């Protein structure tokens, strides 16, 4: 039976709009029209021999000092009205049970009407997971400053503050706030002064990579790209309208925005080291797995959990179990035992079979000085095998001209040639002059002796990939040979193709 709400009633304009939003989301078709999340365009290439045990697979991740059961969070949805309190408490218990992060609905109503606190306050029900407070970024231009944000965080005992970006929704609302000029600077000021992490979040139309970079430069700790494919808030607002002209205007935006799959992929490419969340149209564990593979650190689910929670806590708990178990089995079938290894896996391809992106592998090699060599053939073969690329090329690039990389004779013969060249150079030039520890010129000289010319030694090599394998001749190996003093050498491998 649904929980009975006994407190927290707020009969004011903002709260009434929240109640209307909640009703529309549960009763009307508010999905985006003519656009999807984009995850259906991608599929995984199974690793039929995963070479791991299912018991070895862990979906655990760390976030803001918490150990979570999976890279999934219940995304920001509701609050401020009695029925929202029932849903928030059910979701909080589910989040605690499965150790998932929990986002609350916009706290603007709470700042305006503190008596709404019971519909938001769920910390006692979810003591061991991160809770995200939430407010519209545009409110930073409407009198909500650092002190108000701090008060909201403290009231909810939250671990982070989400600033949602909803310019289109505000433009469609008759009562909307559209003063977005200068909001980025207000966000930067807040990030400098607030004691908890700030997360910038779209509400379903996607954050493009240039905007993601500007938000990260402003100081936000994470960006939730929240693309299309799930709830369309232009559709939600359309269901609130009675004016036929305004309804047609809202309908024009039913396919507005950037699909979530594209938004997270582009954000990760633009900001390789940033904390990136993906939400918008995540309907099951397979979507969540694809979002992680495309680069997401955390995957948000809103509407799906909202509808489940409206049926009761157990329905929402079953949904969480389904998400986590699907994700775990996907990882097992790919041979990935951790979420970190799933993120960026080359085994996610687009539906036309083309590789989503190049696989890049970095090798660090120790050098014992002139003539020492490293046969990296096996490491290159492993990179090709792990790339899921069937036809293409592997490029090997040595990040220093003080050594050489070559495809050809086995390393013993190459080392002998280099050693012979070095001995010849020793007879021509005193060793203490040409074997300095920090100059590249001596190494080039050794390379010239070895090659019989004045060319700089080769620092790159490429080989074909055929049938998913490195295609070399029977006696060919890929070798890095030191031409100078002992030091660490780094090699970048890139596998490209289909």
N, C-alpha and C positions, 0 to 999 in steps of 0.2 A: 504494500500500500504506500502511496506517496506520503512523505513526511508532512506533517501539519506545521505551517508557519505561524508563530505566535507573536513575533515582534519584527521591527525593522520597516514598518509600513511608512512610506513617504508619498504623500499626495501632492506632488508638485510637477511642473512641466517636464523637467529632465527625467524624473522617475517614470512619468507616464509614457514618455517616448521609449524608455528602456523596456517597459512592459509590452509596448506595441511591437518593438523590434523582436522581442522574445517570442511573442505569439506568431508573428509573420514567419520567422525562421522555422518554427515547428509545424505550421499549418499550410504554408504556401510554397510554390515552386520558385525558389530564389537562386537557383543555380545559374551560372553564366551560360549564355546562349551563343552558339557558333564558335566557341573557343574552348579548349580543354586545358588540363594541367600539363600536357605534353609527355607524360610518363608512358603513354601507350606507344610512343614512337621508339621506345628503347626496350631492349630485351637482354637478358644475360646469356652468355655462352657457358653452358654447364661444364664443370670439371668432373668428368665421369669418374675419375679416380681422385677423390679429394685429398687422399693421403693424410687425413686427420680423422679423429673420432668425433662423433656428434657431441660427446661429453666434453670435448676440449673447446667447444665454441662458447665464447662469452660475449653477451650483448652489453656488458657493463661499460659505462663511461663516467668520467668525472666532469663536474660542472660547478663552478663557484664554491668549491670546497665540499661538495656532496658527491657521494658515490651513488649513481643512478643505475636502475636495473636495465635500462635500454635508452637509446638516443631518441626518445620520444617524449614530447610534452603536450599536456592538455592545454591548448592555446586559449588566449584571452577571449572571453565570451560575454559574461553577463554579471549583473549585480545591481543592487539599488531597489529591488522590489521583492515582495515576499516569495514569489515563485522562483526567483533567481537564487534566493538563499537556499532553498531546497536542493536545487541543482548543484550549486557550488559545494554544499556539504557532501553530497553524494560523490562528486568528482574528487573532492579532497580525500575522502576515505579510499577511493580507488587509487589515487596517486600515491598515497602512503602504502597501500598494500603492494603495489607493483613497483614502487620507488621511481615514479615519474615526476618530472617537474610540472608545476601547475601555474597557469596564468589566469588572473582574475580579470573581470570586465572593467571598463573605464571607471576610475574612481572620482570623476568630476562630481557626480551626485553625492558622494560621500563627503567631499570637501564642502559642498554647499549645504548638506543636511547630515550632520554627524549621526543622527538617529538611524541612518541607513546602515550603520556598521554591522549589525547582525547578519545582513545578507552577504557580506563580504568576508567576515572574520572566520577563517577556517584553519588558522595556524595550529590550534590545539588538536585538530583532526589529522594534520599532516606535518608532524614535528620534524620529520627526517628527510624532507625533500625541499628543493628550492621553490619558493613562491614568488611570482612576479606581480607586483602592483602595476597599474596601467592608467595612463591618461593621454588625451589627445595632445599631440605636439603643438597644435595651434593654440592651446590654452596657455602656452608660455607667453603669448601675445595678449592674453585676456586676463591678466592679473595673477596668474599662477606662476609664482617664482620658486626659487630654490627652497625657501622655508616651507611653502605649501607642499612641494614635492616630498620634502623630508618628513613632513607631518603625515602625509599619506603612507609613505613607506613604514613609518613607525607605528601608525594605527594598525596596519595589516601585518606587522612584523615580517615584512617582505625582504627578500634577498637581492632583488634587482627591481628597477623601474623600467617598464616598457613605455616608449613614446610612440603612439600609433599615428601614422601619416595617412590621412583620409581626405585629401583635397577634393576629389570628385564627389564623395558622399556629402561633404559640407556644402559644395556648390549646388547640389540638388535639393538639400533640405531647405524648406522655407525659413527655418530658424537657424540655418547653418552659419558657422564662423568661417569666413574666407580671407582673413587677414594673414596670409602666409608670408608676406614680405618680411625678411629678416629672421625667420624662424630658425634657420641654420645657426646663426650667431647665438640665439637664445639657447639652442641645444648645446653649443660649445661651452657657454657659460655654466650651464647646469652640470655638464660632465666634469668641469674643473672643480666644482664645489660639492657635489653630492657624494656621500660616503659609500654608496653602493653602485654596482655597475648599471649603466644605462643601455637599454636595447632599443634600437630603432626598428619599427615594424610597419610594413604596409598592411592593408586590410583586405587585399584580394586582387590587386591590379599589378603587382610586381614592382620591385625596385631595380632599375637599370644599373649596370655596373658603374657608370660615371657618378650616379647619385650615391651608390654604396660607398665609393671611395671618398666622396666629400663628407659623408656621415662618419666614416672611420677617421678621417683626418680631423673632424670636429671633436673626436674623443669618445664616441660610443664604443662600448665593449663588444657589441655584437650587432649584426644586421639580420633581421628576419625578412627575407625577400618577399614572402607571402604573395605569390603570383595567382594567376587565373586558374579556373578549373573547379573551384569550390563555390562557396557563397559569393554572390555578386551583390554588393551593398547598393548598387544603383537599382537592382531589381527589388531589394528590400524597400528602398525609398519609394519606388514606383508603386508598390502595393499600399503605401500610406497616402498616396495622392488622390485627390478628387478632381482636380483641374485636368481636363483631357489634354491640353497643350503640354502641361508639365509632365504628364504621364508619357507622352510621345517623346519628349526630350529625354527622359530617363531611359526609355526603351532603346534609344539610339546608342546607349553605352553598354548594352547587354554583352557585347563581345569585346569590350575595351580591355586593354592590358597585355602584359607579358606572361606567357605560360610559366608556371612554377619551375618546370624542368629546365627551361632556358634561363630563367632568372638565376637559379642557383649555380648552374654551370658557368654562366658569364661572371657572376660575382666571385666565384672561386678562382676563375682565371685572372680576374683583375686584382684580387687580394688573396694571394696564395696562403698567407699565414693568419688571416683574420678568422674570427669566430663567426661562422655563417649558419643561420637557421633557415630551414625551408618549411613553409606552410602554404596551404592553398590547394585544395583538391586532393589531399592525401587521404585516400579512402580505405586502405588496407596495408598489411605488412609488406606486400610486394612493392607498392608505391613508396613506402618508407625506405625499403632497401635500395630502390633506384635513386631516391633523393640523396641518401648517404653516398652511394657510388658516384653520383655526380658532384659531390663535394660538400654536402651538408654535415655540420657537426651535430645538429639536433633537428628533429623533424616535428613540426607542430600539427596537431589535429584539433579542429574546432567543431564544425557542424556535425560530423559523424559521432563525436562524443556527446554533443548536446542532445541529439536525437536518442542516443542510447540511454543517457541519464534521465531523460524524460520518461523512460519506461521503468526506471528503477536502478538502484545501485548495482545489483547483480548483472543486469544487462550491460552496464558500462564496464564492469570488471571483466566480464567475458570478452568484451571487445578488446580491452587492453591485453588480455592473455592471447587472443588471436593475433594481434599485431606483433607481440614479442615472439611468439612461437613461429610465425611465418618468417620473420626476420632471421631468427636463429637457423631455421632449416635452409633458407636461401644462402646464408653464409657457409653452412656446411657443404652444400652442393657446389659452392664455388671454391672450396678449399681455403676459406678465410676464417681464421679462428678468432679474430678481434675486429671490432668496429673500425679501428685505425687502418687495418689492412683492407677492409671493404671499401673505405673511402678512396676514391680515385682508381679503383680496380680497372684494368684494361679489359675485363671480361664483360663490360657493359657496352653494347653496340647499338647503333641506330637500326631501325627496322629494315633499312635497305642493305644492311650488311656492312656498311662502311664503319671504319674505326672512329670512335667519338673523338679521340685526341691521341697525340703521340705518347708513348710510354717513355719516360725518362728515368734513367738509373745512374747514380753517381758511384764511382769506385774510388777508394783511397788506397794507394799503393805505397809501401815503404821502399826506399831505395838504399842500397848499400854502396853506392858510388859507381864510378864509371865501369861500364861493361855488365853491371847487374841487369837482370831482365825479369819480366813478369809475363807469363803466358796467361792471357785473359780470355782465351777461347771459350772455356767452360762457362765463365761468367756471362759472356755475350750470348752463348747458347741458352742459358737460363733466362736471360732477359727476353729473348725472342719467344721462348716457350711460354713465358708468363704474360706476353702481350696479347695473346689471342689473335694476332695478325697472321694471316695465311700467305699473303703475297705482298712484298714490299721491300724495304731496305733497312739495314741497321747501320747507323753512323756512329763512329767512335772518335771522340775528340779529346785530345790531350791538352790540358789547360796550362801548358808551360812549354816553351821552346827548348828547354834544357834537356829534353829527352826526345825520343822518336817512337812512333807507333807504325807498325807495318804488318802487312799480310804477306806471308811467304814462307821462307824456310823455318824449320823448327828453331826454338830459342837457343839451343846449344850452339848451332852454327853461327847464328847472328851474334851471340855473345863473343864467340871466338873472333869474328871479324872486327867487332868494336874493340876488343882487347888488343888485337894486333895494331889497329889504328892508334890506340892510346899509347902503346909502346913506341910506335914510330914518332908520335908527337913528343914523347918524353925525350927522345934523342935529339929532336930539333929545338925544343924550347924547355927551359928548366921547369920541372914539375911544380915548384912553388909559385910560378907565374901563371900557369894555365890551369891549375887545379884549385883555384880559390873557391871558397864556399858560397859566394854570393853573386858571382858574375856569370852571365850567359855566354859571353864571347868564347871562353875556352871550350864550352860544350859544343858550340857551333864549329869550332875548329876541329874537334874530334869527329863531328859529323861529316865535315868536309873530307877528312882523311878516309873515313869509311866509305863515303860515296864517290870519292874521286872528283869532286867539284866544289864550287863555292856556294852551293845552294844551302838554305836553312833546312835542317832536318824536318821530315814530315811530321806534322802534329795531328793528322786526321787520316782515317781510313774508312771505307764503306764496303759493305758486302750485301749481296742479295738475300732476301728471305723468300723461300719457295716451299710451298706446302707446310707452312708453319715452322720450318727449320732453317737454321743458318746454313747457307749454301757455299761451302768451301771445297777446294780440291782435296784430294786424298792426303797430301803432305802439307797442306797449308794450315798455318796457325796465326792467331792475332797476338802480336808480341809488343810490349812496351820495353824499350831498352834505355837505360840511363847513360847519358853522355857527360855528366858532370859529377858534382859532389853529392854525397848522401843527402836526401831530403824526401819529404812526402810528395808524391805525384798524384794528381787527380784526373780521372778519366770520366767523361760524360758519354753515356750510351743513349741514343734515341732510336726507337723502333717506329717506323712509319709505314703505313700501307692499309690494306683492306683485310 
